[in-house]
Amino acid sequence: MKLDQFELSDKVAIVTGAGHGIGEAIALTFAGAGAHVVCAARTQAEIEDTAEKIRACGRRALAVPCDVMETVQLEKLVTATLQEFGRIDLLVNNAGGGVPMPALETSEKTFERVVRFNLTAPFLLTRLVVPHMVSTAGGGAVVNISSGASRMALGGLAAYGSAKAGLNQLTRITAAEFAPKVRVNCISAGLVDTPGSGSVNKGKIAQQVAARIPLQRIGSVDDIAGCALYLASPAACWVTGKVFEVDGGADVSPISIPLPPL
Ligand SMILES: NC(=O)c1ccc[n+]([C@@H]2O[C@H](COP(=O)([O-])OP(=O)(O)OC[C@H]3O[C@@H](n4cnc5c(N)ncnc54)[C@H](OP(=O)(O)O)[C@@H]3O)[C@@H](O)[C@H]2O)c1
């Protein structure tokens, strides 16, 4: 196999949540592989910073402030991308997350917001982007960022885990609908050291958590970015509708969330 199968030369990628964490790493990795990248998140200074790093490696970048919770802002993100680059080849639905809480204390509004963030927003952006992938580039690839919480029964993550499970299935169904022109795959990430994963990555707790992961460490953002590059690249041209578990081999959750008894 030729290693140029892993290149993304002159492809145009949109990455949500590209201000820091996994999204920033994916944006920089795609740029390193030759892509031009549209960096979307709410904090302008952070996405500008990611865009600057991309330009420093000789690729074009556009920072678009965007709250993925707002449909109008998703529409503006797509419009801005087409105005700047005239095409879209790749979409990474990375922005997502959730705060642990007991199911019985999760309000209707909170549950719906978490589903909106982790499932509805990726659906809406995919629906907006895919027709342009076909009309401007002839096809493309979507990578969704899910979580081990989508398949592990980890108490405290009712809304988040359910939303991510929905994202896994959205991946399979949209892959079936969009084949053969657009591939859709998903990464079910284990615990990764990012601002979003917080205190479990620090000190003694981090050591205890790492000991419960078969590969004996918490993940790095590059562990996820490497898989995203594979899935976005021609190397994965016979892969669609799949959920890749990138988690150090963890089949059970390495963390437990303290919850009050019923
Ligand atoms: N870290 C982990 O251990 C882990 C494990 C499994 C799965 N994941 C998944 O991996 C993805 C990235 O996680 P992460 O830990 O890298 O997250 P993070 O450190 O919290 O970073 C999130 C990024 O998304 C942006 N963002 C947040 N809310 C947004 C919104 N409403 N609209 C647009 N952008 C928004 C943030 O910037 P702004 O706040 O400026 O918008 C930031 O750039 C998420 O889908 C998460 O569920 C993470």
The ligand as an ORCA input file, in Angstrom:
! r2SCAN-3c Opt
* xyz 0 1
  N     -12.320     14.017     26.377
  C     -12.824     12.803     26.529
  O     -12.445     12.052     27.446
  C     -13.867     12.301     25.586
  C     -14.249     10.965     25.676
  C     -15.207     10.481     24.801
  C     -15.773     11.306     23.848
  N     -15.398     12.616     23.802
  C     -16.050     13.453     22.791
  O     -15.060     14.093     22.020
  C     -15.523     15.364     21.573
  C     -14.523     16.436     21.972
  O     -14.313     16.354     23.353
  P     -13.192     17.236     24.085
  O     -12.931     16.554     25.392
  O     -12.081     17.548     23.163
  O     -14.040     18.569     24.384
  P     -13.582     19.946     25.035
  O     -12.210     19.856     25.582
  O     -14.688     20.325     25.939
  O     -13.555     20.901     23.735
  C     -14.736     21.131     23.088
  C     -14.570     22.016     21.880
  O     -15.890     22.203     21.381
  C     -16.246     23.573     21.429
  N     -17.646     23.732     21.775
  C     -18.245     23.572     22.978
  N     -19.540     23.875     22.880
  C     -19.770     24.234     21.590
  C     -20.894     24.674     20.874
  N     -22.100     24.801     21.469
  N     -20.771     24.964     19.565
  C     -19.570     24.852     18.937
  N     -18.461     24.437     19.566
  C     -18.556     24.133     20.882
  C     -15.311     24.178     22.484
  O     -15.089     25.560     22.246
  P     -16.098     26.714     22.729
  O     -16.459     26.418     24.140
  O     -15.318     27.949     22.519
  O     -17.282     26.665     21.807
  C     -14.036     23.386     22.203
  O     -13.358     23.943     21.105
  C     -16.905     15.537     22.205
  O     -17.896     15.154     21.292
  C     -16.886     14.579     23.379
  O     -18.182     14.145     23.732
  C     -14.468     13.142     24.642
*
